[in-house]
Amino acid sequence: MTAKKFKVKKGDNVIVITGPDKGKTGEVLRMLKEDDKALVQGINMRVKHKKASQTSPGGIENIEAPIHVSNIALVDPKSEKATRVGYKDLKDGKKVRIARRSGEVID
């Protein structure tokens, strides 16, 4: 089985394009390639009840749940709107990601 490749990477700023959190933006904390999901800061929040232990007092915590990569899009650095991702070869032979909306280089 080949490794999956996504156009969104850890550290990217993304916007939710569908679902209950539609329109919210956040940074990708982790990519879960085996499940086609991403963990985005402040998106898809869930309540977790923690039992008290010797080290932690326990209580109710809000944590981020993974969101499917088809429900997020990269934020265009110029217009701050959702954009598709393309690739471009630079003159020095380096391959970079570009925002399709504005043509700006992402990384």
Biopython code that builds the backbone (N, CA, C, O; Angstrom):
import numpy as np
from Bio.PDB.StructureBuilder import StructureBuilder

atoms = [
    (1, "MET", "N", (0.836, -1.183, 0.000)),
    (1, "MET", "CA", (0.000, 0.000, 0.000)),
    (1, "MET", "C", (0.884, 1.250, 0.000)),
    (1, "MET", "O", (1.830, 1.344, 0.783)),
    (2, "THR", "N", (0.580, 2.190, -0.862)),
    (2, "THR", "CA", (1.397, 3.398, -0.962)),
    (2, "THR", "C", (0.973, 4.423, 0.080)),
    (2, "THR", "O", (-0.174, 4.439, 0.528)),
    (3, "ALA", "N", (1.912, 5.273, 0.456)),
    (3, "ALA", "CA", (1.623, 6.322, 1.432)),
    (3, "ALA", "C", (0.750, 7.393, 0.778)),
    (3, "ALA", "O", (0.962, 7.756, -0.379)),
    (4, "LYS", "N", (-0.227, 7.893, 1.527)),
    (4, "LYS", "CA", (-1.122, 8.923, 1.010)),
    (4, "LYS", "C", (-0.428, 10.266, 1.081)),
    (4, "LYS", "O", (0.391, 10.515, 1.966)),
    (5, "LYS", "N", (-0.770, 11.136, 0.128)),
    (5, "LYS", "CA", (-0.191, 12.471, 0.088)),
    (5, "LYS", "C", (-1.334, 13.474, 0.054)),
    (5, "LYS", "O", (-2.216, 13.400, -0.802)),
    (6, "PHE", "N", (-1.308, 14.405, 0.990)),
    (6, "PHE", "CA", (-2.328, 15.437, 1.042)),
    (6, "PHE", "C", (-1.707, 16.787, 0.723)),
    (6, "PHE", "O", (-0.514, 16.995, 0.942)),
    (7, "LYS", "N", (-2.517, 17.704, 0.205)),
    (7, "LYS", "CA", (-2.030, 19.030, -0.128)),
    (7, "LYS", "C", (-2.016, 19.953, 1.084)),
    (7, "LYS", "O", (-1.504, 21.070, 1.010)),
    (8, "VAL", "N", (-2.573, 19.493, 2.195)),
    (8, "VAL", "CA", (-2.557, 20.243, 3.449)),
    (8, "VAL", "C", (-1.534, 19.577, 4.370)),
    (8, "VAL", "O", (-1.492, 18.352, 4.487)),
    (9, "LYS", "N", (-0.712, 20.403, 5.022)),
    (9, "LYS", "CA", (0.339, 19.875, 5.883)),
    (9, "LYS", "C", (0.212, 20.429, 7.299)),
    (9, "LYS", "O", (-0.541, 21.372, 7.545)),
    (10, "LYS", "N", (0.951, 19.836, 8.217)),
    (10, "LYS", "CA", (1.011, 20.312, 9.597)),
    (10, "LYS", "C", (1.531, 21.751, 9.598)),
    (10, "LYS", "O", (2.507, 22.070, 8.919)),
    (11, "GLY", "N", (0.874, 22.604, 10.361)),
    (11, "GLY", "CA", (1.286, 24.003, 10.437)),
    (11, "GLY", "C", (0.549, 24.920, 9.480)),
    (11, "GLY", "O", (0.662, 26.141, 9.592)),
    (12, "ASP", "N", (-0.206, 24.361, 8.537)),
    (12, "ASP", "CA", (-0.970, 25.177, 7.584)),
    (12, "ASP", "C", (-2.176, 25.808, 8.262)),
    (12, "ASP", "O", (-2.737, 25.247, 9.203)),
    (13, "ASN", "N", (-2.568, 26.980, 7.776)),
    (13, "ASN", "CA", (-3.775, 27.644, 8.237)),
    (13, "ASN", "C", (-4.912, 27.218, 7.311)),
    (13, "ASN", "O", (-4.846, 27.448, 6.104)),
    (14, "VAL", "N", (-5.963, 26.594, 7.876)),
    (14, "VAL", "CA", (-7.059, 26.073, 7.058)),
    (14, "VAL", "C", (-8.392, 26.651, 7.498)),
    (14, "VAL", "O", (-8.517, 27.178, 8.604)),
    (15, "ILE", "N", (-9.395, 26.548, 6.617)),
    (15, "ILE", "CA", (-10.754, 26.987, 6.902)),
    (15, "ILE", "C", (-11.675, 25.795, 6.701)),
    (15, "ILE", "O", (-11.469, 24.993, 5.790)),
    (16, "VAL", "N", (-12.688, 25.677, 7.546)),
    (16, "VAL", "CA", (-13.668, 24.590, 7.424)),
    (16, "VAL", "C", (-14.687, 25.004, 6.373)),
    (16, "VAL", "O", (-15.267, 26.086, 6.462)),
    (17, "ILE", "N", (-14.911, 24.141, 5.369)),
    (17, "ILE", "CA", (-15.805, 24.493, 4.267)),
    (17, "ILE", "C", (-17.183, 23.860, 4.382)),
    (17, "ILE", "O", (-18.098, 24.241, 3.652)),
    (18, "THR", "N", (-17.348, 22.904, 5.283)),
    (18, "THR", "CA", (-18.655, 22.295, 5.473)),
    (18, "THR", "C", (-18.762, 21.718, 6.880)),
    (18, "THR", "O", (-17.750, 21.405, 7.507)),
    (19, "GLY", "N", (-19.974, 21.581, 7.367)),
    (19, "GLY", "CA", (-20.201, 21.022, 8.694)),
    (19, "GLY", "C", (-20.567, 22.086, 9.710)),
    (19, "GLY", "O", (-20.711, 23.258, 9.360)),
    (20, "PRO", "N", (-20.719, 21.688, 10.969)),
    (20, "PRO", "CA", (-21.140, 22.623, 12.018)),
    (20, "PRO", "C", (-20.163, 23.769, 12.272)),
    (20, "PRO", "O", (-20.580, 24.842, 12.707)),
    (21, "ASP", "N", (-18.875, 23.562, 12.008)),
    (21, "ASP", "CA", (-17.855, 24.598, 12.224)),
    (21, "ASP", "C", (-17.537, 25.382, 10.950)),
    (21, "ASP", "O", (-16.478, 26.003, 10.862)),
    (22, "LYS", "N", (-18.431, 25.364, 9.972)),
    (22, "LYS", "CA", (-18.189, 26.015, 8.679)),
    (22, "LYS", "C", (-17.814, 27.488, 8.867)),
    (22, "LYS", "O", (-18.479, 28.228, 9.592)),
    (23, "GLY", "N", (-16.726, 27.894, 8.194)),
    (23, "GLY", "CA", (-16.269, 29.270, 8.257)),
    (23, "GLY", "C", (-15.185, 29.527, 9.285)),
    (23, "GLY", "O", (-14.526, 30.566, 9.228)),
    (24, "LYS", "N", (-14.978, 28.609, 10.227)),
    (24, "LYS", "CA", (-13.945, 28.791, 11.247)),
    (24, "LYS", "C", (-12.577, 28.442, 10.669)),
    (24, "LYS", "O", (-12.457, 27.586, 9.792)),
    (25, "THR", "N", (-11.551, 29.118, 11.176)),
    (25, "THR", "CA", (-10.188, 28.847, 10.721)),
    (25, "THR", "C", (-9.349, 28.370, 11.897)),
    (25, "THR", "O", (-9.663, 28.641, 13.056)),
    (26, "GLY", "N", (-8.284, 27.658, 11.579)),
    (26, "GLY", "CA", (-7.366, 27.170, 12.596)),
    (26, "GLY", "C", (-6.126, 26.586, 11.961)),
    (26, "GLY", "O", (-6.050, 26.416, 10.744)),
    (27, "GLU", "N", (-5.150, 26.280, 12.808)),
    (27, "GLU", "CA", (-3.888, 25.713, 12.343)),
    (27, "GLU", "C", (-3.926, 24.198, 12.472)),
    (27, "GLU", "O", (-4.431, 23.661, 13.458)),
    (28, "VAL", "N", (-3.390, 23.515, 11.469)),
    (28, "VAL", "CA", (-3.327, 22.051, 11.498)),
    (28, "VAL", "C", (-2.272, 21.638, 12.513)),
    (28, "VAL", "O", (-1.099, 21.986, 12.385)),
    (29, "LEU", "N", (-2.710, 20.881, 13.535)),
    (29, "LEU", "CA", (-1.793, 20.413, 14.576)),
    (29, "LEU", "C", (-1.150, 19.090, 14.202)),
    (29, "LEU", "O", (0.012, 18.841, 14.526)),
    (30, "ARG", "N", (-1.921, 18.231, 13.508)),
    (30, "ARG", "CA", (-1.431, 16.903, 13.172)),
    (30, "ARG", "C", (-2.226, 16.346, 12.004)),
    (30, "ARG", "O", (-3.427, 16.593, 11.896)),
    (31, "MET", "N", (-1.570, 15.597, 11.131)),
    (31, "MET", "CA", (-2.245, 14.914, 10.032)),
    (31, "MET", "C", (-2.330, 13.433, 10.375)),
    (31, "MET", "O", (-1.328, 12.811, 10.728)),
    (32, "LEU", "N", (-3.533, 12.871, 10.268)),
    (32, "LEU", "CA", (-3.754, 11.442, 10.504)),
    (32, "LEU", "C", (-3.980, 10.791, 9.143)),
    (32, "LEU", "O", (-5.120, 10.613, 8.712)),
    (33, "LYS", "N", (-2.883, 10.436, 8.471)),
    (33, "LYS", "CA", (-2.953, 9.962, 7.090)),
    (33, "LYS", "C", (-3.698, 8.648, 6.941)),
    (33, "LYS", "O", (-4.352, 8.421, 5.924)),
    (34, "GLU", "N", (-3.609, 7.774, 7.951)),
    (34, "GLU", "CA", (-4.271, 6.470, 7.837)),
    (34, "GLU", "C", (-5.794, 6.608, 7.847)),
    (34, "GLU", "O", (-6.493, 5.732, 7.338)),
    (35, "ASP", "N", (-6.321, 7.706, 8.425)),
    (35, "ASP", "CA", (-7.766, 7.924, 8.495)),
    (35, "ASP", "C", (-8.246, 9.043, 7.573)),
    (35, "ASP", "O", (-9.436, 9.357, 7.570)),
    (36, "ASP", "N", (-7.354, 9.652, 6.792)),
    (36, "ASP", "CA", (-7.667, 10.800, 5.925)),
    (36, "ASP", "C", (-8.221, 11.969, 6.737)),
    (36, "ASP", "O", (-9.137, 12.654, 6.282)),
    (37, "LYS", "N", (-7.680, 12.203, 7.927)),
    (37, "LYS", "CA", (-8.189, 13.257, 8.794)),
    (37, "LYS", "C", (-7.068, 14.171, 9.268)),
    (37, "LYS", "O", (-5.886, 13.838, 9.187)),
    (38, "ALA", "N", (-7.479, 15.340, 9.766)),
    (38, "ALA", "CA", (-6.535, 16.312, 10.301)),
    (38, "ALA", "C", (-7.046, 16.800, 11.643)),
    (38, "ALA", "O", (-8.253, 16.903, 11.858)),
    (39, "LEU", "N", (-6.122, 17.100, 12.544)),
    (39, "LEU", "CA", (-6.462, 17.670, 13.838)),
    (39, "LEU", "C", (-6.191, 19.169, 13.734)),
    (39, "LEU", "O", (-5.047, 19.589, 13.559)),
    (40, "VAL", "N", (-7.264, 19.983, 13.845)),
    (40, "VAL", "CA", (-7.152, 21.422, 13.642)),
    (40, "VAL", "C", (-7.443, 22.135, 14.969)),
    (40, "VAL", "O", (-8.401, 21.802, 15.666)),
    (41, "GLN", "N", (-6.609, 23.111, 15.301)),
    (41, "GLN", "CA", (-6.716, 23.823, 16.565)),
    (41, "GLN", "C", (-8.037, 24.595, 16.649)),
    (41, "GLN", "O", (-8.325, 25.444, 15.806)),
    (42, "GLY", "N", (-8.841, 24.284, 17.689)),
    (42, "GLY", "CA", (-10.094, 24.995, 17.933)),
    (42, "GLY", "C", (-11.268, 24.556, 17.077)),
    (42, "GLY", "O", (-12.336, 25.164, 17.147)),
    (43, "ILE", "N", (-11.098, 23.515, 16.268)),
    (43, "ILE", "CA", (-12.153, 23.044, 15.362)),
    (43, "ILE", "C", (-12.630, 21.664, 15.807)),
    (43, "ILE", "O", (-11.835, 20.846, 16.271)),
    (44, "ASN", "N", (-13.925, 21.411, 15.664)),
    (44, "ASN", "CA", (-14.537, 20.114, 15.968)),
    (44, "ASN", "C", (-14.298, 19.742, 17.438)),
    (44, "ASN", "O", (-13.813, 18.654, 17.750)),
    (45, "MET", "N", (-14.650, 20.671, 18.325)),
    (45, "MET", "CA", (-14.410, 20.486, 19.762)),
    (45, "MET", "C", (-15.372, 19.460, 20.350)),
    (45, "MET", "O", (-16.554, 19.429, 20.006)),
    (46, "ARG", "N", (-14.852, 18.624, 21.237)),
    (46, "ARG", "CA", (-15.625, 17.603, 21.927)),
    (46, "ARG", "C", (-15.353, 17.721, 23.427)),
    (46, "ARG", "O", (-14.308, 18.228, 23.835)),
    (47, "VAL", "N", (-16.297, 17.251, 24.242)),
    (47, "VAL", "CA", (-16.151, 17.292, 25.693)),
    (47, "VAL", "C", (-15.642, 15.937, 26.164)),
    (47, "VAL", "O", (-16.193, 14.896, 25.808)),
    (48, "LYS", "N", (-14.584, 15.962, 26.968)),
    (48, "LYS", "CA", (-14.006, 14.735, 27.507)),
    (48, "LYS", "C", (-14.065, 14.808, 29.030)),
    (48, "LYS", "O", (-13.578, 15.766, 29.630)),
    (49, "HIS", "N", (-14.656, 13.801, 29.645)),
    (49, "HIS", "CA", (-14.746, 13.729, 31.100)),
    (49, "HIS", "C", (-13.545, 12.934, 31.614)),
    (49, "HIS", "O", (-13.390, 11.756, 31.292)),
    (50, "LYS", "N", (-12.704, 13.581, 32.408)),
    (50, "LYS", "CA", (-11.492, 12.948, 32.929)),
    (50, "LYS", "C", (-11.688, 12.588, 34.399)),
    (50, "LYS", "O", (-12.198, 13.385, 35.186)),
    (51, "LYS", "N", (-11.277, 11.389, 34.746)),
    (51, "LYS", "CA", (-11.351, 10.941, 36.129)),
    (51, "LYS", "C", (-10.151, 11.485, 36.898)),
    (51, "LYS", "O", (-9.052, 11.562, 36.350)),
    (52, "ALA", "N", (-10.343, 11.855, 38.136)),
    (52, "ALA", "CA", (-9.269, 12.396, 38.957)),
    (52, "ALA", "C", (-8.233, 11.313, 39.249)),
    (52, "ALA", "O", (-8.571, 10.146, 39.443)),
    (53, "SER", "N", (-6.963, 11.725, 39.275)),
    (53, "SER", "CA", (-5.880, 10.808, 39.609)),
    (53, "SER", "C", (-4.938, 11.523, 40.574)),
    (53, "SER", "O", (-5.212, 12.643, 41.004)),
    (54, "GLN", "N", (-3.837, 10.874, 40.906)),
    (54, "GLN", "CA", (-2.881, 11.493, 41.830)),
    (54, "GLN", "C", (-2.224, 12.728, 41.236)),
    (54, "GLN", "O", (-1.867, 13.655, 41.964)),
    (55, "THR", "N", (-2.062, 12.747, 39.916)),
    (55, "THR", "CA", (-1.363, 13.859, 39.278)),
    (55, "THR", "C", (-2.300, 14.943, 38.763)),
    (55, "THR", "O", (-1.902, 16.106, 38.698)),
    (56, "SER", "N", (-3.546, 14.595, 38.389)),
    (56, "SER", "CA", (-4.461, 15.606, 37.844)),
    (56, "SER", "C", (-5.783, 15.596, 38.605)),
    (56, "SER", "O", (-6.234, 14.550, 39.071)),
    (57, "PRO", "N", (-6.399, 16.770, 38.725)),
    (57, "PRO", "CA", (-7.647, 16.843, 39.481)),
    (57, "PRO", "C", (-8.857, 16.260, 38.758)),
    (57, "PRO", "O", (-9.886, 16.002, 39.383)),
    (58, "GLY", "N", (-8.743, 16.053, 37.453)),
    (58, "GLY", "CA", (-9.873, 15.536, 36.690)),
    (58, "GLY", "C", (-10.824, 16.656, 36.319)),
    (58, "GLY", "O", (-10.485, 17.832, 36.449)),
    (59, "GLY", "N", (-12.019, 16.295, 35.857)),
    (59, "GLY", "CA", (-13.011, 17.289, 35.465)),
    (59, "GLY", "C", (-13.374, 17.163, 33.999)),
    (59, "GLY", "O", (-13.119, 16.140, 33.364)),
    (60, "ILE", "N", (-13.973, 18.221, 33.474)),
    (60, "ILE", "CA", (-14.435, 18.228, 32.082)),
    (60, "ILE", "C", (-13.461, 19.051, 31.248)),
    (60, "ILE", "O", (-13.157, 20.193, 31.591)),
    (61, "GLU", "N", (-12.971, 18.470, 30.151)),
    (61, "GLU", "CA", (-12.031, 19.148, 29.254)),
    (61, "GLU", "C", (-12.626, 19.229, 27.859)),
    (61, "GLU", "O", (-13.371, 18.345, 27.436)),
    (62, "ASN", "N", (-12.290, 20.295, 27.150)),
    (62, "ASN", "CA", (-12.652, 20.408, 25.738)),
    (62, "ASN", "C", (-11.432, 20.031, 24.914)),
    (62, "ASN", "O", (-10.353, 20.594, 25.099)),
    (63, "ILE", "N", (-11.601, 19.075, 24.002)),
    (63, "ILE", "CA", (-10.486, 18.652, 23.150)),
    (63, "ILE", "C", (-10.917, 18.712, 21.684)),
    (63, "ILE", "O", (-12.107, 18.661, 21.372)),
    (64, "GLU", "N", (-9.928, 18.823, 20.789)),
    (64, "GLU", "CA", (-10.203, 18.815, 19.357)),
    (64, "GLU", "C", (-10.326, 17.382, 18.875)),
    (64, "GLU", "O", (-9.532, 16.518, 19.248)),
    (65, "ALA", "N", (-11.331, 17.135, 18.039)),
    (65, "ALA", "CA", (-11.484, 15.826, 17.405)),
    (65, "ALA", "C", (-11.034, 15.968, 15.953)),
    (65, "ALA", "O", (-11.135, 17.055, 15.383)),
    (66, "PRO", "N", (-10.539, 14.889, 15.345)),
    (66, "PRO", "CA", (-10.101, 14.976, 13.949)),
    (66, "PRO", "C", (-11.256, 15.302, 13.008)),
    (66, "PRO", "O", (-12.400, 14.920, 13.257)),
    (67, "ILE", "N", (-10.947, 16.007, 11.931)),
    (67, "ILE", "CA", (-11.916, 16.368, 10.907)),
    (67, "ILE", "C", (-11.403, 15.841, 9.572)),
    (67, "ILE", "O", (-10.199, 15.868, 9.320)),
    (68, "HIS", "N", (-12.298, 15.364, 8.719)),
    (68, "HIS", "CA", (-11.890, 14.790, 7.431)),
    (68, "HIS", "C", (-11.279, 15.871, 6.540)),
    (68, "HIS", "O", (-11.745, 17.010, 6.528)),
    (69, "VAL", "N", (-10.230, 15.505, 5.793)),
    (69, "VAL", "CA", (-9.524, 16.483, 4.970)),
    (69, "VAL", "C", (-10.394, 17.055, 3.845)),
    (69, "VAL", "O", (-10.094, 18.131, 3.327)),
    (70, "SER", "N", (-11.459, 16.358, 3.464)),
    (70, "SER", "CA", (-12.343, 16.877, 2.423)),
    (70, "SER", "C", (-13.195, 18.032, 2.936)),
    (70, "SER", "O", (-13.795, 18.756, 2.141)),
    (71, "ASN", "N", (-13.255, 18.211, 4.248)),
    (71, "ASN", "CA", (-14.061, 19.271, 4.843)),
    (71, "ASN", "C", (-13.263, 20.527, 5.185)),
    (71, "ASN", "O", (-13.807, 21.473, 5.754)),
    (72, "ILE", "N", (-11.981, 20.537, 4.841)),
    (72, "ILE", "CA", (-11.148, 21.711, 5.099)),
    (72, "ILE", "C", (-10.462, 22.144, 3.811)),
    (72, "ILE", "O", (-10.253, 21.343, 2.899)),
    (73, "ALA", "N", (-10.116, 23.430, 3.755)),
    (73, "ALA", "CA", (-9.388, 23.969, 2.609)),
    (73, "ALA", "C", (-8.326, 24.929, 3.129)),
    (73, "ALA", "O", (-8.494, 25.544, 4.181)),
    (74, "LEU", "N", (-7.250, 25.048, 2.395)),
    (74, "LEU", "CA", (-6.171, 25.943, 2.767)),
    (74, "LEU", "C", (-6.645, 27.393, 2.659)),
    (74, "LEU", "O", (-7.424, 27.726, 1.766)),
    (75, "VAL", "N", (-6.175, 28.257, 3.567)),
    (75, "VAL", "CA", (-6.515, 29.676, 3.523)),
    (75, "VAL", "C", (-5.489, 30.384, 2.640)),
    (75, "VAL", "O", (-4.281, 30.232, 2.822)),
    (76, "ASP", "N", (-5.997, 31.164, 1.678)),
    (76, "ASP", "CA", (-5.135, 31.933, 0.784)),
    (76, "ASP", "C", (-4.425, 33.020, 1.590)),
    (76, "ASP", "O", (-5.090, 33.794, 2.279)),
    (77, "PRO", "N", (-3.083, 33.101, 1.523)),
    (77, "PRO", "CA", (-2.366, 34.094, 2.310)),
    (77, "PRO", "C", (-2.684, 35.541, 1.914)),
    (77, "PRO", "O", (-2.509, 36.450, 2.725)),
    (78, "LYS", "N", (-3.147, 35.764, 0.683)),
    (78, "LYS", "CA", (-3.439, 37.114, 0.212)),
    (78, "LYS", "C", (-4.854, 37.558, 0.558)),
    (78, "LYS", "O", (-5.045, 38.638, 1.117)),
    (79, "SER", "N", (-5.857, 36.724, 0.227)),
    (79, "SER", "CA", (-7.256, 37.129, 0.377)),
    (79, "SER", "C", (-7.931, 36.573, 1.628)),
    (79, "SER", "O", (-9.065, 36.948, 1.927)),
    (80, "GLU", "N", (-7.260, 35.685, 2.367)),
    (80, "GLU", "CA", (-7.817, 35.058, 3.574)),
    (80, "GLU", "C", (-9.080, 34.239, 3.286)),
    (80, "GLU", "O", (-9.898, 34.040, 4.185)),
    (81, "LYS", "N", (-9.252, 33.765, 2.054)),
    (81, "LYS", "CA", (-10.385, 32.919, 1.683)),
    (81, "LYS", "C", (-9.884, 31.515, 1.359)),
    (81, "LYS", "O", (-8.680, 31.295, 1.223)),
    (82, "ALA", "N", (-10.813, 30.567, 1.235)),
    (82, "ALA", "CA", (-10.449, 29.187, 0.906)),
    (82, "ALA", "C", (-9.883, 29.121, -0.503)),
    (82, "ALA", "O", (-10.355, 29.813, -1.405)),
    (83, "THR", "N", (-8.875, 28.291, -0.683)),
    (83, "THR", "CA", (-8.261, 28.133, -1.990)),
    (83, "THR", "C", (-7.843, 26.691, -2.211)),
    (83, "THR", "O", (-7.614, 25.942, -1.262)),
    (84, "ARG", "N", (-7.747, 26.317, -3.473)),
    (84, "ARG", "CA", (-7.192, 25.021, -3.813)),
    (84, "ARG", "C", (-5.675, 25.155, -3.861)),
    (84, "ARG", "O", (-5.139, 26.261, -3.912)),
    (85, "VAL", "N", (-4.995, 24.018, -3.843)),
    (85, "VAL", "CA", (-3.529, 24.020, -3.822)),
    (85, "VAL", "C", (-3.009, 23.446, -5.125)),
    (85, "VAL", "O", (-3.502, 22.430, -5.616)),
    (86, "GLY", "N", (-2.006, 24.112, -5.676)),
    (86, "GLY", "CA", (-1.338, 23.623, -6.871)),
    (86, "GLY", "C", (0.152, 23.523, -6.600)),
    (86, "GLY", "O", (0.633, 23.897, -5.531)),
    (87, "TYR", "N", (0.869, 23.014, -7.581)),
    (87, "TYR", "CA", (2.320, 22.887, -7.457)),
    (87, "TYR", "C", (2.991, 23.598, -8.614)),
    (87, "TYR", "O", (2.451, 23.660, -9.718)),
    (88, "LYS", "N", (4.174, 24.134, -8.353)),
    (88, "LYS", "CA", (4.914, 24.863, -9.380)),
    (88, "LYS", "C", (6.396, 24.583, -9.189)),
    (88, "LYS", "O", (6.888, 24.529, -8.062)),
    (89, "ASP", "N", (7.096, 24.407, -10.289)),
    (89, "ASP", "CA", (8.545, 24.226, -10.247)),
    (89, "ASP", "C", (9.211, 25.580, -10.414)),
    (89, "ASP", "O", (8.932, 26.303, -11.371)),
    (90, "LEU", "N", (10.096, 25.923, -9.476)),
    (90, "LEU", "CA", (10.830, 27.178, -9.574)),
    (90, "LEU", "C", (12.039, 26.997, -10.491)),
    (90, "LEU", "O", (12.380, 25.876, -10.868)),
    (91, "LYS", "N", (12.683, 28.116, -10.846)),
    (91, "LYS", "CA", (13.832, 28.068, -11.757)),
    (91, "LYS", "C", (15.017, 27.296, -11.177)),
    (91, "LYS", "O", (15.809, 26.711, -11.916)),
    (92, "ASP", "N", (15.132, 27.301, -9.838)),
    (92, "ASP", "CA", (16.243, 26.583, -9.211)),
    (92, "ASP", "C", (15.952, 25.089, -9.046)),
    (92, "ASP", "O", (16.743, 24.375, -8.429)),
    (93, "GLY", "N", (14.829, 24.607, -9.590)),
    (93, "GLY", "CA", (14.500, 23.187, -9.544)),
    (93, "GLY", "C", (13.692, 22.765, -8.336)),
    (93, "GLY", "O", (13.392, 21.582, -8.174)),
    (94, "LYS", "N", (13.333, 23.716, -7.482)),
    (94, "LYS", "CA", (12.574, 23.414, -6.276)),
    (94, "LYS", "C", (11.082, 23.398, -6.597)),
    (94, "LYS", "O", (10.584, 24.254, -7.329)),
    (95, "LYS", "N", (10.371, 22.407, -6.038)),
    (95, "LYS", "CA", (8.923, 22.293, -6.244)),
    (95, "LYS", "C", (8.218, 22.880, -5.029)),
    (95, "LYS", "O", (8.482, 22.461, -3.902)),
    (96, "VAL", "N", (7.321, 23.849, -5.242)),
    (96, "VAL", "CA", (6.632, 24.522, -4.140)),
    (96, "VAL", "C", (5.122, 24.451, -4.333)),
    (96, "VAL", "O", (4.630, 24.271, -5.447)),
    (97, "ARG", "N", (4.393, 24.597, -3.216)),
    (97, "ARG", "CA", (2.933, 24.668, -3.276)),
    (97, "ARG", "C", (2.514, 26.110, -3.522)),
    (97, "ARG", "O", (3.114, 27.039, -2.981)),
    (98, "ILE", "N", (1.484, 26.291, -4.339)),
    (98, "ILE", "CA", (0.958, 27.632, -4.600)),
    (98, "ILE", "C", (-0.546, 27.637, -4.343)),
    (98, "ILE", "O", (-1.213, 26.609, -4.462)),
    (99, "ALA", "N", (-1.065, 28.814, -3.989)),
    (99, "ALA", "CA", (-2.501, 28.990, -3.815)),
    (99, "ALA", "C", (-3.101, 29.265, -5.188)),
    (99, "ALA", "O", (-2.667, 30.197, -5.866)),
    (100, "ARG", "N", (-4.080, 28.485, -5.612)),
    (100, "ARG", "CA", (-4.687, 28.647, -6.928)),
    (100, "ARG", "C", (-5.434, 29.971, -7.061)),
    (100, "ARG", "O", (-5.493, 30.533, -8.154)),
    (101, "ARG", "N", (-6.001, 30.476, -5.975)),
    (101, "ARG", "CA", (-6.792, 31.699, -6.015)),
    (101, "ARG", "C", (-5.942, 32.921, -6.373)),
    (101, "ARG", "O", (-6.340, 33.738, -7.204)),
    (102, "SER", "N", (-4.760, 33.041, -5.736)),
    (102, "SER", "CA", (-3.944, 34.237, -5.931)),
    (102, "SER", "C", (-2.612, 33.960, -6.621)),
    (102, "SER", "O", (-1.986, 34.886, -7.137)),
    (103, "GLY", "N", (-2.170, 32.715, -6.641)),
    (103, "GLY", "CA", (-0.874, 32.390, -7.229)),
    (103, "GLY", "C", (0.282, 32.556, -6.264)),
    (103, "GLY", "O", (1.437, 32.373, -6.649)),
    (104, "GLU", "N", (-0.009, 32.904, -4.995)),
    (104, "GLU", "CA", (1.022, 33.102, -3.987)),
    (104, "GLU", "C", (1.692, 31.771, -3.627)),
    (104, "GLU", "O", (1.038, 30.728, -3.591)),
    (105, "VAL", "N", (2.990, 31.819, -3.363)),
    (105, "VAL", "CA", (3.717, 30.634, -2.911)),
    (105, "VAL", "C", (3.389, 30.408, -1.437)),
    (105, "VAL", "O", (3.456, 31.337, -0.632)),
    (106, "ILE", "N", (3.034, 29.174, -1.085)),
    (106, "ILE", "CA", (2.630, 28.848, 0.283)),
    (106, "ILE", "C", (3.832, 28.518, 1.151)),
    (106, "ILE", "O", (3.937, 28.998, 2.280)),
    (107, "ASP", "N", (4.754, 27.688, 0.621)),
    (107, "ASP", "CA", (5.915, 27.328, 1.439)),
    (107, "ASP", "C", (7.208, 27.478, 0.677)),
    (107, "ASP", "O", (8.280, 27.214, 1.222)),
]
sb = StructureBuilder()
sb.init_structure("model")
sb.init_model(0)
sb.init_chain("A")
sb.init_seg("    ")
for serial, (resi, resn, name, xyz) in enumerate(atoms, 1):
    if name == "N":
        sb.init_residue(resn, " ", resi, " ")
    sb.init_atom(name, np.array(xyz, "f"), 0.0, 1.0, " ", f" {name:<3s}", serial, name[0])
structure = sb.get_structure()
